[in-house]
Amino acid sequence: MMEPSLRCAFWSRTHQTKDHKHMRFDRSRVSTQVQLIVDDLVKQNLVEVLAAQRPDLCKRIERIINNYITRYDELEDKIREFLIAHNLDEEEYGRRVRRNLSKDEELPIFGDAYDYLNEQIESFLWDADEVEEIFANKQELVAAITPHLKAMAIKKH
């Protein structure tokens, strides 16, 4: 039988899928990346936004992402508190606790965090007063937004 540390190392190398990586987003990158999101959406003619409305649109999208980051930080605190309260080892039980508490909080924190944020931003765009018209379908919006979400991510394993 493998030593526990070797077994963990083997498991993590062989099971690195998007479902097993959780990530946090770097709050310091949000403002710049949101401006780039809006720039790309406009330049690619995916949405029409009046120039005077762009700063407000950026602020509102920033709020969506910053709200996610705040909820993520609160979830991490709950996870840490749970592990301490139940005297559980982070390496052994962290992923399971993280997965279960993120489900309870309805906050995707693994690879589907991108899908979640794309959905939040897309839904917002359809209702935003700052957006005059949307010419894109969902896939085109996701293709324009996702690279900027990835640029904000700090991947954890």
Buried (B, 14 or more C-beta within 10 A) or exposed (E): EEEEEEEEEEEEEEEEEEEBBBBBBEBEBBBEBBBBBBBBBBEBEBBEBEEEBBEBBBEBBBEBBBEBBEBBEEBBEBBEEBBEEEEBEEEEBBBEBBBEBBEEBEBBBBBBBBBBBBBBBBEBBEEBEBBEEBEBEEEBBBBBBBEBBEBBBEEEE
